Amino acid sequence: MQVTTLSFDNMHNHGELFANMLRARHKTFIEHKNWDLPQADGMEYDQYDTPASRWVAVHELGEVLAGVRLTPTTARCGIYSYMIRDAQNGLLDSLPKDLLFEEAPVATHIWESSRVFVSEAVPAKLRLRVQCALIDEMVRSARTFGATSLVGIVPEHAPRLARRTGIDCQPAGRVIETDDGDRSVCINIALASKLH
């Protein structure tokens, strides 16, 4: 099992890994969860998949097992910034405006974590190992970008898992229930708490 952080600068060094990650997101979010998201050629993408973002992929033999997108809260692309802030500002119909307790941050040291997934194909006995690999690389990569904290939307139970792996993860908003019954919550992750 390998873990790679992709960017527009380095994705050419990793063959089809970026495309395979977008295909894995398609399977997770469009095929399994039935989310109405942009897609092309079996890949899921959106307005936040820009050169400003980075993508962490856990993979083995070309198959993407898990992934997450990291976007600086200072990012801008047309009318969009980052997912949580845009939802709060009423730009996204799929998310409520009141998903955060406070105003969405805009700071160079705060990045957003979004599109977190673990493939349905990962066997139960390997899921914790894959999740921990994803979290470890997400934290390591975010730190290299100068982040001291992350804000993100995760499944309601994920903060417990994060705390089990040594991450200081605190709820930052109310529980959000989607049309398909998924329950998610905004969180703040303090990156200084987990040292490698």
BASE-383331 format. One line per 4 residues: number of its first residue (from 0); their letters; for each residue x, y, z of N, C-alpha, C, O. Coordinates in nm, 4 decimals, padded with zeros to 6 digits. Example, Ala and Ser with C-alpha at 12.3 -4.5 7.8 and 13.67 -1.06 7.14 Angstrom:
# residues 2
0) as) 01.3190 -00.5690 00.7800 01.2300 -00.4500 00.7800 01.3200 -00.3300 00.7800 01.4236 -00.3319 00.8465; 01.2850 -00.2250 00.7080 01.3670 -00.1060 00.7140 01.2900 00.0030 00.7870 01.3409 00.1138 00.8039;
//
This chain:
# residues 196
0) mqvt) 00.0845 -00.1183 00.0000 00.0000 00.0000 00.0000 00.0888 00.1243 00.0000 00.1844 00.1336 00.0770; 00.0561 00.2194 -00.0870 00.1300 00.3447 -00.0966 00.0371 00.4620 -00.0693 -00.0845 00.4518 -00.0849; 00.0966 00.5732 -00.0283 00.0205 00.6964 -00.0079 00.0948 00.8067 -00.0816 00.2153 00.8239 -00.0632; 00.0230 00.8820 -00.1652 00.0836 00.9848 -00.2481 00.0016 01.1127 -00.2389 -00.1214 01.1094 -00.2430;
4) tlsf) 00.0713 01.2254 -00.2266 00.0052 01.3548 -00.2352 00.0294 01.4105 -00.3743 00.1435 01.4304 -00.4161; -00.0786 01.4350 -00.4445 -00.0741 01.4818 -00.5829 -00.0989 01.6319 -00.5915 -00.1716 01.6895 -00.5105; -00.0370 01.6936 -00.6911 -00.0621 01.8334 -00.7235 -00.0553 01.8460 -00.8751 -00.0127 01.7530 -00.9436; -00.0965 01.9588 -00.9266 -00.0830 01.9806 -01.0708 00.0645 01.9782 -01.1115 00.0967 01.9439 -01.2252;
8) dnmh) 00.1537 02.0142 -01.0197 00.2970 02.0137 -01.0493 00.3566 01.8737 -01.0593 00.4511 01.8522 -01.1351; 00.3022 01.7776 -00.9831 00.3665 01.6455 -00.9809 00.2832 01.5320 -01.0387 00.3335 01.4202 -01.0501; 00.1574 01.5564 -01.0756 00.0716 01.4443 -01.1165 00.1247 01.3706 -01.2392 00.0948 01.2526 -01.2578; 00.2031 01.4385 -01.3233 00.2589 01.3719 -01.4415 00.3597 01.2627 -01.4032 00.3894 01.1748 -01.4840;
12) nhge) 00.4114 01.2681 -01.2818 00.5060 01.1667 -01.2346 00.4373 01.0407 -01.1847 00.5048 00.9433 -01.1512; 00.3045 01.0402 -01.1789 00.2319 00.9302 -01.1147 00.1332 00.8610 -01.2081 00.0337 00.8047 -01.1624; 00.1595 00.8648 -01.3362 00.0768 00.7928 -01.4321 -00.0692 00.8311 -01.4230 -00.1040 00.9492 -01.4256; -00.1545 00.7302 -01.4122 -00.2994 00.7520 -01.4092 -00.3559 00.7711 -01.2690 -00.4776 00.7667 -01.2507;
16) lfan) -00.2693 00.7924 -01.1693 -00.3170 00.7981 -01.0313 -00.4234 00.9055 -01.0099 -00.5240 00.8794 -00.9439; -00.4034 01.0253 -01.0641 -00.5025 01.1322 -01.0448 -00.6356 01.0937 -01.1096 -00.7409 01.1075 -01.0474; -00.6316 01.0459 -01.2331 -00.7552 01.0028 -01.3007 -00.8207 00.8878 -01.2249 -00.9431 00.8832 -01.2126; -00.7396 00.7949 -01.1739 -00.7949 00.6827 -01.0977 -00.8592 00.7297 -00.9673 -00.9575 00.6712 -00.9217;
20) mlra) -00.8040 00.8352 -00.9076 -00.8663 00.8895 -00.7875 -01.0017 00.9510 -00.8203 -01.0979 00.9324 -00.7459; -01.0099 01.0251 -00.9327 -01.1387 01.0827 -00.9725 -01.2381 00.9719 -01.0083 -01.3582 00.9877 -00.9861; -01.1896 00.8604 -01.0634 -01.2771 00.7450 -01.0905 -01.3262 00.6829 -00.9602 -01.4427 00.6444 -00.9497; -01.2381 00.6729 -00.8611 -01.2776 00.6191 -00.7304 -01.3786 00.7120 -00.6627 -01.4719 00.6652 -00.5975;
24) rhkt) -01.3603 00.8429 -00.6779 -01.4596 00.9372 -00.6250 -01.5932 00.9181 -00.6958 -01.6982 00.9249 -00.6319; -01.5909 00.8944 -00.8261 -01.7143 00.8689 -00.9016 -01.7868 00.7478 -00.8441 -01.9075 00.7525 -00.8202; -01.7131 00.6398 -00.8221 -01.7751 00.5186 -00.7662 -01.8343 00.5447 -00.6284 -01.9447 00.4996 -00.5976; -01.7597 00.6183 -00.5454 -01.8045 00.6439 -00.4082 -01.9234 00.7380 -00.4034 -02.0266 00.7056 -00.3445;
28) fieh) -01.9093 00.8544 -00.4652 -02.0082 00.9601 -00.4463 -02.1249 00.9550 -00.5453 -02.2374 00.9891 -00.5091; -02.1002 00.9136 -00.6675 -02.2070 00.9117 -00.7678 -02.2727 00.7744 -00.7764 -02.3954 00.7645 -00.7737; -02.1919 00.6674 -00.7868 -02.2499 00.5338 -00.8011 -02.3069 00.4787 -00.6702 -02.4172 00.4241 -00.6690; -02.2321 00.4927 -00.5594 -02.2777 00.4348 -00.4328 -02.3692 00.5273 -00.3526 -02.4677 00.4827 -00.2939;
32) knwd) -02.3356 00.6566 -00.3506 -02.4151 00.7501 -00.2697 -02.5213 00.8236 -00.3505 -02.6068 00.8914 -00.2936; -02.5162 00.8106 -00.4831 -02.6132 00.8761 -00.5717 -02.6148 01.0282 -00.5586 -02.7201 01.0905 -00.5721; -02.4984 01.0883 -00.5325 -02.4906 01.2334 -00.5271 -02.4936 01.2889 -00.6690 -02.4388 01.2290 -00.7615; -02.5572 01.4021 -00.6847 -02.5664 01.4690 -00.8141 -02.4466 01.5630 -00.8278 -02.4508 01.6782 -00.7847;
36) lpqa) -02.3393 01.5109 -00.8890 -02.2140 01.5845 -00.9011 -02.1681 01.5868 -01.0463 -02.2088 01.5016 -01.1253; -02.0837 01.6836 -01.0822 -02.0294 01.6859 -01.2190 -01.9485 01.5594 -01.2460 -01.8814 01.5071 -01.1570; -01.9556 01.5109 -01.3699 -01.8820 01.3913 -01.4066 -01.8518 01.3932 -01.5560 -01.9236 01.4540 -01.6353; -01.7434 01.3248 -01.5917 -01.7058 01.3067 -01.7313 -01.6166 01.1842 -01.7394 -01.5268 01.1664 -01.6572;
40) dgme) -01.6415 01.0996 -01.8391 -01.5588 00.9809 -01.8621 -01.5408 00.8955 -01.7374 -01.4332 00.8402 -01.7147; -01.6454 00.8847 -01.6568 -01.6393 00.8015 -01.5363 -01.5605 00.8625 -01.4222 -01.5219 00.7922 -01.3289; -01.5361 00.9935 -01.4285 -01.4635 01.0639 -01.3231 -01.5527 01.1719 -01.2623 -01.6272 01.2396 -01.3331; -01.5440 01.1868 -01.1306 -01.6168 01.2922 -01.0590 -01.5205 01.4069 -01.0337 -01.4040 01.3844 -01.0009;
44) ydqy) -01.5685 01.5297 -01.0488 -01.4871 01.6483 -01.0251 -01.5803 01.7631 -00.9905 -01.7019 01.7526 -01.0061; -01.5230 01.8714 -00.9439 -01.6025 01.9924 -00.9236 -01.5145 02.1160 -00.9341 -01.3977 02.1072 -00.9720; -01.5707 02.2296 -00.9007 -01.5025 02.3581 -00.9185 -01.3853 02.3772 -00.8231 -01.3126 02.4759 -00.8346; -01.3654 02.2845 -00.7286 -01.2557 02.2972 -00.6330 -01.1338 02.2134 -00.6726 -01.0308 02.2181 -00.6054;
48) dtpa) -01.1453 02.1381 -00.7796 -01.0323 02.0599 -00.8294 -00.9481 02.1481 -00.9225 -00.9491 02.1307 -01.0443; -00.8765 02.2415 -00.8633 -00.7971 02.3399 -00.9371 -00.6496 02.3253 -00.8987 -00.6175 02.2482 -00.8082; -00.5606 02.3969 -00.9648 -00.4190 02.3915 -00.9268 -00.3907 02.4371 -00.7836 -00.2823 02.4111 -00.7315; -00.4855 02.5041 -00.7196 -00.4656 02.5453 -00.5802 -00.4770 02.4270 -00.4845 -00.4201 02.4303 -00.3754;
52) srwv) -00.5495 02.3231 -00.5238 -00.5734 02.2087 -00.4357 -00.4625 02.1046 -00.4452 -00.3805 02.1061 -00.5369; -00.4626 02.0148 -00.3482 -00.3762 01.8960 -00.3465 -00.4667 01.7781 -00.3153 -00.5732 01.7952 -00.2560; -00.4246 01.6578 -00.3552 -00.5057 01.5374 -00.3356 -00.4193 01.4287 -00.2756 -00.3112 01.3994 -00.3268; -00.4658 01.3693 -00.1681 -00.3963 01.2574 -00.1055 -00.4670 01.1303 -00.1489 -00.5888 01.1188 -00.1355;
56) avhe) -00.3910 01.0349 -00.2007 -00.4467 00.9068 -00.2447 -00.3745 00.7925 -00.1758 -00.2515 00.7869 -00.1744; -00.4518 00.7016 -00.1188 -00.3987 00.5742 -00.0697 -00.4255 00.4756 -00.1816 -00.5396 00.4615 -00.2256; -00.3218 00.4069 -00.2285 -00.3394 00.3231 -00.3477 -00.2511 00.1994 -00.3428 -00.1512 00.1930 -00.2712; -00.2927 00.1017 -00.4223 -00.2174 -00.0233 -00.4326 -00.2378 -00.0795 -00.5720 -00.3511 -00.1027 -00.6143;
60) lgev) -00.1286 -00.1015 -00.6433 -00.1322 -00.1590 -00.7775 -00.2281 -00.0839 -00.8697 -00.3024 -00.1452 -00.9464; -00.2261 00.0481 -00.8618 -00.3089 00.1310 -00.9482 -00.4507 00.1539 -00.8992 -00.5207 00.2403 -00.9520; -00.4943 00.0788 -00.7998 -00.6299 00.0956 -00.7459 -00.6273 00.1952 -00.6304 -00.5484 00.1806 -00.5371; -00.7135 00.2962 -00.6367 -00.7213 00.3951 -00.5300 -00.8153 00.3428 -00.4212 -00.9319 00.3128 -00.4467;
64) lagv) -00.7619 00.3325 -00.3001 -00.8369 00.2784 -00.1870 -00.9056 00.3874 -00.1053 -01.0097 00.3637 -00.0441; -00.8468 00.5066 -00.1047 -00.9014 00.6171 -00.0255 -00.8416 00.7471 -00.0762 -00.7383 00.7477 -00.1433; -00.9077 00.8569 -00.0433 -00.8547 00.9857 -00.0857 -00.9176 01.1021 -00.0121 -01.0197 01.0886 00.0552; -00.8539 01.2160 -00.0269 -00.9029 01.3410 00.0300 -00.8438 01.4558 -00.0523 -00.7330 01.4458 -00.1048;
68) rltp) -00.9189 01.5632 -00.0622 -00.8709 01.6838 -00.1306 -00.8411 01.7893 -00.0242 -00.9183 01.8070 00.0701; -00.7296 01.8585 -00.0400 -00.6918 01.9687 00.0486 -00.6892 02.0977 -00.0331 -00.6261 02.1038 -00.1386; -00.7580 02.2006 00.0162 -00.7670 02.3279 -00.0547 -00.7393 02.4417 00.0436 -00.7955 02.4430 00.1532; -00.6544 02.5364 00.0067 -00.6323 02.6497 00.0973 -00.7595 02.7328 00.1108 -00.8339 02.7506 00.0144;
72) ttar) -00.7832 02.7827 00.2299 -00.9032 02.8645 00.2514 -00.8901 03.0007 00.1842 -00.9863 03.0775 00.1810; -00.7730 03.0311 00.1310 -00.7516 03.1556 00.0572 -00.7756 03.1382 -00.0927 -00.7632 03.2345 -00.1684; -00.8094 03.0177 -00.1362 -00.8266 02.9892 -00.2797 -00.9442 03.0679 -00.3375 -01.0442 03.0923 -00.2700; -00.9294 03.1070 -00.4650 -01.0374 03.1735 -00.5381 -01.0370 03.1217 -00.6807 -00.9316 03.1076 -00.7427;
76) cgiy) -01.1568 03.0933 -00.7323 -01.1733 03.0540 -00.8719 -01.3099 03.1081 -00.9157 -01.4137 03.0490 -00.8862; -01.3078 03.2207 -00.9860 -01.4337 03.2855 -01.0205 -01.5063 03.3283 -00.8944 -01.4489 03.3967 -00.8096; -01.6324 03.2886 -00.8813 -01.7101 03.3254 -00.7617 -01.6845 03.2304 -00.6450 -01.7340 03.2541 -00.5348; -01.6073 03.1226 -00.6674 -01.5892 03.0189 -00.5655 -01.4602 03.0364 -00.4869 -01.3616 03.0901 -00.5375;
80) symi) -01.4625 02.9899 -00.3617 -01.3432 02.9893 -00.2774 -01.3155 02.8457 -00.2350 -01.2365 02.7765 -00.2993; -01.3792 02.8002 -00.1277 -01.3715 02.6593 -00.0894 -01.5097 02.6152 -00.0432 -01.5946 02.6984 -00.0107; -01.5318 02.4850 -00.0404 -01.6666 02.4302 -00.0292 -01.7446 02.4803 00.0936 -01.8584 02.5252 00.0799; -01.6855 02.4729 00.2105 -01.7578 02.5106 00.3329 -01.7940 02.6593 00.3316 -01.9057 02.6968 00.3670;
84) rdaq) -01.6999 02.7424 00.2910 -01.7265 02.8875 00.2851 -01.8329 02.9184 00.1804 -01.9219 03.0002 00.2036; -01.8232 02.8528 00.0656 -01.9219 02.8775 -00.0394 -02.0609 02.8326 00.0038 -02.1600 02.8971 -00.0303; -02.0691 02.7225 00.0786 -02.1988 02.6793 00.1315 -02.2530 02.7843 00.2279 -02.3705 02.8207 00.2218; -02.1671 02.8324 00.3160 -02.2082 02.9341 00.4130 -02.2548 03.0617 00.3427 -02.3451 03.1304 00.3902;
88) ngll) -02.1925 03.0920 00.2299 -02.2300 03.2117 00.1539 -02.3467 03.1884 00.0578 -02.3807 03.2771 -00.0205; -02.4082 03.0703 00.0631 -02.5270 03.0425 -00.0168 -02.5008 03.0086 -00.1626 -02.5921 03.0163 -00.2448; -02.3781 02.9712 -00.1964 -02.3451 02.9392 -00.3353 -02.3705 02.7929 -00.3713 -02.3696 02.7576 -00.4893; -02.3932 02.7069 -00.2708 -02.4116 02.5634 -00.2962 -02.5479 02.5185 -00.2439 -02.5724 02.5207 -00.1233;
92) dslp) -02.6345 02.4786 -00.3329 -02.7677 02.4330 -00.2927 -02.7644 02.3026 -00.2136 -02.8562 02.2741 -00.1367; -02.6592 02.2236 -00.2323 -02.6540 02.0906 -00.1717 -02.6131 02.0918 -00.0243 -02.6238 01.9894 00.0432; -02.5667 02.2055 00.0260 -02.5251 02.2155 00.1657 -02.5947 02.3339 00.2317 -02.6171 02.4361 00.1669; -02.6296 02.3214 00.3610 -02.6968 02.4322 00.4297 -02.6007 02.5465 00.4604 -02.4800 02.5260 00.4734;
96) kdll) -02.6557 02.6668 00.4718 -02.5740 02.7844 00.5039 -02.5217 02.7800 00.6473 -02.4163 02.8363 00.6766; -02.5948 02.7134 00.7364 -02.5588 02.7138 00.8790 -02.4781 02.5902 00.9184 -02.4947 02.5386 01.0289; -02.3915 02.5425 00.8301 -02.3150 02.4217 00.8587 -02.2010 02.4459 00.9566 -02.1498 02.3507 01.0155; -02.1598 02.5716 00.9753 -02.0532 02.6068 01.0707 -02.1103 02.6941 01.1818 -02.2012 02.7737 01.1586;
100) feea) -02.0563 02.6786 01.3030 -02.0986 02.7632 01.4147 -02.0496 02.9072 01.3985 -02.1154 03.0008 01.4440; -01.9327 02.9250 01.3330 -01.8730 03.0563 01.3173 -01.8549 03.0872 01.1691 -01.8831 03.0033 01.0836; -01.8078 03.2078 01.1394 -01.7805 03.2445 01.0006 -01.6663 03.1592 00.9464 -01.5663 03.1376 01.0148; -01.6814 03.1112 00.8241 -01.5789 03.0277 00.7620 -01.4476 03.1045 00.7535 -01.4451 03.2194 00.7094;
104) pvat) -01.3379 03.0406 00.7960 -01.2094 03.1115 00.7991 -01.1492 03.1331 00.6604 -01.1729 03.0557 00.5676; -01.0716 03.2389 00.6488 -00.9898 03.2651 00.5302 -00.8529 03.3052 00.5842 -00.8337 03.4179 00.6297; -00.7575 03.2115 00.5786 -00.6237 03.2357 00.6328 -00.5253 03.1393 00.5687 -00.5608 03.0253 00.5386; -00.4040 03.1829 00.5479 -00.3039 03.0993 00.4814 -00.2709 02.9736 00.5614 -00.2298 02.8732 00.5031;
108) hiwe) -00.2879 02.9767 00.6929 -00.2531 02.8611 00.7761 -00.3706 02.7647 00.7985 -00.3573 02.6673 00.8725; -00.4851 02.7916 00.7349 -00.6009 02.7017 00.7481 -00.6374 02.6495 00.6096 -00.6594 02.7273 00.5168; -00.6435 02.5186 00.5966 -00.6817 02.4537 00.4712 -00.8099 02.3753 00.4933 -00.8434 02.3387 00.6060; -00.8812 02.3499 00.3839 -01.0037 02.2691 00.3903 -00.9729 02.1266 00.3452 -00.8975 02.1040 00.2506;
112) ssrv) -01.0327 02.0326 00.4150 -01.0295 01.8914 00.3778 -01.1682 01.8562 00.3240 -01.2686 01.8749 00.3928; -01.1734 01.8045 00.1991 -01.3035 01.7713 00.1399 -01.2924 01.6467 00.0534 -01.1825 01.5986 00.0258; -01.4069 01.5951 00.0109 -01.4158 01.4754 -00.0731 -01.3389 01.3575 -00.0118 -01.2705 01.2827 -00.0817; -01.3522 01.3432 00.1205 -01.2890 01.2315 00.1916 -01.3662 01.1037 00.1594 -01.4890 01.1010 00.1673;
116) fvse) -01.2944 00.9989 00.1236 -01.3610 00.8717 00.0974 -01.2673 00.7540 00.1220 -01.1452 00.7660 00.1131; -01.3275 00.6418 00.1527 -01.2604 00.5116 00.1518 -01.3441 00.4246 00.0602 -01.4657 00.4150 00.0769; -01.2802 00.3619 -00.0355 -01.3504 00.2811 -00.1353 -01.4309 00.1694 -00.0702 -01.3873 00.1079 00.0271; -01.5492 00.1444 -00.1255 -01.6327 00.0331 -00.0797 -01.5615 -00.1010 -00.0989 -01.5937 -00.1992 -00.0318;
120) avpa) -01.4644 -00.1044 -00.1912 -01.3919 -00.2284 -00.2212 -01.2894 -00.2659 -00.1137 -01.2380 -00.3778 -00.1140; -01.2593 -00.1735 -00.0221 -01.1622 -00.2031 00.0840 -01.2274 -00.2970 00.1851 -01.3310 -00.2631 00.2424; -01.1677 -00.4157 00.2083 -01.2257 -00.5104 00.3034 -01.2284 -00.4531 00.4456 -01.1430 -00.3723 00.4818; -01.3256 -00.4947 00.5248 -01.3424 -00.4436 00.6612 -01.2140 -00.4565 00.7426 -01.1810 -00.3669 00.8203;
124) klrl) -01.1408 -00.5675 00.7257 -01.0199 -00.5891 00.8063 -00.9072 -00.4914 00.7709 -00.8128 -00.4762 00.8485; -00.9158 -00.4244 00.6540 -00.8128 -00.3290 00.6135 -00.8560 -00.1838 00.6264 -00.7741 -00.0933 00.6101; -00.9841 -00.1601 00.6557 -01.0359 -00.0230 00.6539 -00.9645 00.0694 00.7527 -00.9307 00.1826 00.7181; -00.9417 00.0224 00.8746 -00.8763 00.1074 00.9737 -00.7344 00.1415 00.9292 -00.6910 00.2558 00.9437;
128) rvqc) -00.6627 00.0449 00.8760 -00.5258 00.0694 00.8272 -00.5259 00.1730 00.7139 -00.4414 00.2625 00.7114; -00.6202 00.1605 00.6212 -00.6310 00.2540 00.5097 -00.6684 00.3929 00.5609 -00.6107 00.4927 00.5177; -00.7649 00.3997 00.6530 -00.8058 00.5285 00.7094 -00.6896 00.5966 00.7812 -00.6691 00.7171 00.7662; -00.6138 00.5198 00.8588 -00.5001 00.5775 00.9313 -00.3931 00.6264 00.8352 -00.3342 00.7321 00.8579;
132) alid) -00.3666 00.5518 00.7280 -00.2687 00.5942 00.6281 -00.3129 00.7254 00.5634 -00.2315 00.8150 00.5409; -00.4421 00.7356 00.5340 -00.4961 00.8577 00.4735 -00.4822 00.9763 00.5688 -00.4367 01.0833 00.5285; -00.5208 00.9577 00.6932 -00.5136 01.0649 00.7925 -00.3693 01.1084 00.8146 -00.3405 01.2280 00.8190; -00.2777 01.0111 00.8287 -00.1366 01.0449 00.8517 -00.0795 01.1292 00.7378 -00.0118 01.2291 00.7622;
136) emvr) -00.1068 01.0893 00.6134 -00.0538 01.1637 00.4988 -00.1225 01.2992 00.4840 -00.0586 01.3972 00.4457; -00.2520 01.3053 00.5139 -00.3238 01.4321 00.5085 -00.2595 01.5319 00.6048 -00.2344 01.6468 00.5685; -00.2332 01.4876 00.7268 -00.1715 01.5741 00.8278 -00.0313 01.6151 00.7844 00.0032 01.7331 00.7903; 00.0501 01.5185 00.7408 00.1871 01.5475 00.6991 00.1888 01.6470 00.5830 00.2635 01.7448 00.5849;
140) sart) 00.1059 01.6210 00.4823 00.1024 01.7084 00.3649 00.0544 01.8478 00.4007 00.1151 01.9467 00.3596; -00.0537 01.8568 00.4767 -00.1072 01.9887 00.5135 -00.0022 02.0705 00.5871 00.0090 02.1913 00.5658; 00.0741 02.0059 00.6729 00.1809 02.0770 00.7437 00.2862 02.1303 00.6472 00.3361 02.2414 00.6647; 00.3200 02.0513 00.5452 00.4216 02.0975 00.4497 00.3713 02.2188 00.3700 00.4517 02.2964 00.3184;
144) fgat) 00.2393 02.2352 00.3599 00.1823 02.3511 00.2914 00.1706 02.4715 00.3843 00.1246 02.5777 00.3423; 00.2116 02.4561 00.5103 00.2060 02.5655 00.6060 00.0789 02.5695 00.6885 00.0548 02.6663 00.7605; -00.0028 02.4655 00.6788 -00.1281 02.4632 00.7551 -00.1025 02.4247 00.9001 -00.0246 02.3338 00.9288; -00.1691 02.4952 00.9907 -00.1672 02.4575 01.1315 -00.3019 02.4003 01.1738 -00.3154 02.3447 01.2828;
148) slvg) -00.4021 02.4147 01.0858 -00.5312 02.3528 01.1127 -00.6062 02.3291 00.9823 -00.5800 02.3917 00.8797; -00.7004 02.2361 00.9910 -00.7870 02.2032 00.8783 -00.9312 02.2216 00.9212 -00.9649 02.2026 01.0380; -01.0154 02.2583 00.8273 -01.1595 02.2590 00.8467 -01.2161 02.1640 00.7417 -01.1706 02.1632 00.6273; -01.3138 02.0853 00.7802 -01.3664 01.9895 00.6833 -01.5039 01.9390 00.7195 -01.5541 01.9618 00.8296;
152) ivpe) -01.5641 01.8695 00.6239 -01.6911 01.8016 00.6463 -01.6615 01.6524 00.6413 -01.6073 01.6023 00.5428; -01.6970 01.5824 00.7472 -01.6689 01.4394 00.7560 -01.7938 01.3650 00.8026 -01.8863 01.4263 00.8559; -01.7969 01.2331 00.7829 -01.9077 01.1560 00.8395 -01.9152 01.1782 00.9907 -01.8134 01.1982 01.0569; -02.0352 01.1744 01.0430 -02.0589 01.2072 01.1844 -01.9674 01.1299 01.2796 -01.9258 01.1847 01.3817;
156) hapr) -01.9352 01.0042 01.2488 -01.8536 00.9208 01.3377 -01.7029 00.9443 01.3227 -01.6255 00.8978 01.4063; -01.6605 01.0148 01.2191 -01.5174 01.0311 01.1897 -01.4375 01.1014 01.2997 -01.3215 01.0657 01.3203; -01.4939 01.2002 01.3718 -01.4129 01.2619 01.4775 -01.3650 01.1614 01.5826 -01.2554 01.1770 01.6364; -01.4449 01.0591 01.6125 -01.4007 00.9563 01.7076 -01.2805 00.8811 01.6527 -01.1845 00.8550 01.7252;
160) larr) -01.2858 00.8460 01.5233 -01.1736 00.7769 01.4597 -01.0495 00.8654 01.4614 -00.9400 00.8182 01.4917; -01.0660 00.9920 01.4294 -00.9518 01.0835 01.4271 -00.8870 01.0918 01.5651 -00.7643 01.0900 01.5760; -00.9674 01.1007 01.6695 -00.9122 01.1074 01.8047 -00.8381 00.9785 01.8393 -00.7375 00.9821 01.9102; -00.8873 00.8641 01.7896 -00.8183 00.7363 01.8136 -00.6807 00.7350 01.7489 -00.5912 00.6646 01.7956;
164) tgid) -00.6627 00.8116 01.6423 -00.5334 00.8165 01.5750 -00.4471 00.9316 01.6277 -00.3400 00.9584 01.5734; -00.4930 00.9992 01.7326 -00.4129 01.1025 01.7969 -00.4331 01.2430 01.7441 -00.3538 01.3320 01.7746; -00.5364 01.2647 01.6665 -00.5614 01.3981 01.6103 -00.6606 01.4735 01.6978 -00.7611 01.4180 01.7423; -00.6311 01.6000 01.7215 -00.7218 01.6878 01.7951 -00.8284 01.7370 01.6978 -00.8056 01.8285 01.6187;
168) cqpa) -00.9447 01.6743 01.7056 -01.0526 01.6982 01.6105 -01.1769 01.7406 01.6881 -01.2268 01.6655 01.7719; -01.2266 01.8602 01.6603 -01.3406 01.9132 01.7340 -01.4548 01.9486 01.6389 -01.4305 02.0048 01.5321; -01.5799 01.9163 01.6762 -01.6935 01.9586 01.5945 -01.6957 02.1112 01.5811 -01.6700 02.1832 01.6775; -01.7269 02.1598 01.4591 -01.7301 02.3035 01.4331 -01.8653 02.3471 01.3780 -01.8826 02.4613 01.3355;
172) grvi) -01.9602 02.2548 01.3793 -02.0926 02.2848 01.3274 -02.1913 02.1775 01.3685 -02.1561 02.0804 01.4355; -02.3147 02.1966 01.3276 -02.4205 02.1006 01.3612 -02.4120 01.9786 01.2693 -02.3467 01.9828 01.1650; -02.4780 01.8711 01.3088 -02.4855 01.7527 01.2240 -02.5771 01.7837 01.1059 -02.6866 01.8374 01.1225; -02.5296 01.7488 00.9864 -02.6027 01.7722 00.8621 -02.6481 01.6371 00.8092 -02.5669 01.5457 00.7951;
176) etdd) -02.7768 01.6235 00.7799 -02.8262 01.4995 00.7208 -02.8603 01.5237 00.5744 -02.9348 01.6158 00.5412; -02.8045 01.4395 00.4871 -02.8295 01.4519 00.3437 -02.9529 01.3719 00.3044 -03.0067 01.2951 00.3842; -02.9968 01.3910 00.1805 -03.1155 01.3221 00.1310 -03.1019 01.1703 00.1367 -03.2014 01.0993 00.1515; -02.9779 01.1202 00.1248 -02.9580 00.9745 00.1261 -02.9409 00.9187 00.2670 -02.9129 00.8000 00.2837;
180) gdrs) -02.9576 01.0043 00.3696 -02.9501 00.9580 00.5077 -02.8120 00.9679 00.5694 -02.7957 00.9396 00.6881; -02.7113 01.0077 00.4913 -02.5774 01.0277 00.5481 -02.5824 01.1417 00.6478 -02.6516 01.2415 00.6273; -02.5080 01.1253 00.7559 -02.4981 01.2296 00.8572 -02.3529 01.2754 00.8644 -02.2627 01.1948 00.8872; -02.3310 01.4053 00.8448 -02.1969 01.4628 00.8436 -02.1887 01.5792 00.9403 -02.2901 01.6291 00.9891;
184) vcin) -02.0656 01.6216 00.9671 -02.0439 01.7338 01.0574 -01.9166 01.8069 01.0141 -01.8208 01.7451 00.9677; -01.9175 01.9391 01.0302 -01.7957 02.0171 01.0083 -01.7056 02.0011 01.1302 -01.7518 01.9958 01.2442; -01.5768 01.9937 01.1029 -01.4797 01.9771 01.2112 -01.3634 02.0735 01.1923 -01.3369 02.1225 01.0826; -01.2949 02.0989 01.3038 -01.1656 02.1669 01.3033 -01.0625 02.0657 01.3506 -01.0827 01.9977 01.4511;
188) iala) -00.9520 02.0561 01.2778 -00.8428 01.9673 01.3154 -00.7209 02.0513 01.3431 -00.6724 02.1222 01.2548; -00.6697 02.0441 01.4671 -00.5460 02.1141 01.5037 -00.4297 02.0222 01.4678 -00.4155 01.9142 01.5250; -00.3470 02.0650 01.3735 -00.2407 01.9784 01.3226 -00.1208 01.9699 01.4158 -00.0389 01.8790 01.4027; -00.1093 02.0625 01.5091 00.0060 02.0612 01.5990 00.0016 01.9444 01.6967 00.1034 01.9116 01.7577;
192) sklh) -00.1142 01.8812 01.7126 -00.1293 01.7789 01.8164 -00.0731 01.6429 01.7787 -00.0486 01.5602 01.8666; -00.0522 01.6177 01.6503 -00.0032 01.4859 01.6077 00.1366 01.5021 01.5491 00.1536 01.5602 01.4419; 00.2344 01.4512 01.6188 00.3729 01.4676 01.5774 00.4263 01.3367 01.5197 00.3963 01.2287 01.5705; 00.5052 01.3473 01.4139 00.5676 01.2291 01.3523 00.7170 01.2429 01.3606 00.7898 01.1548 01.3148;
//
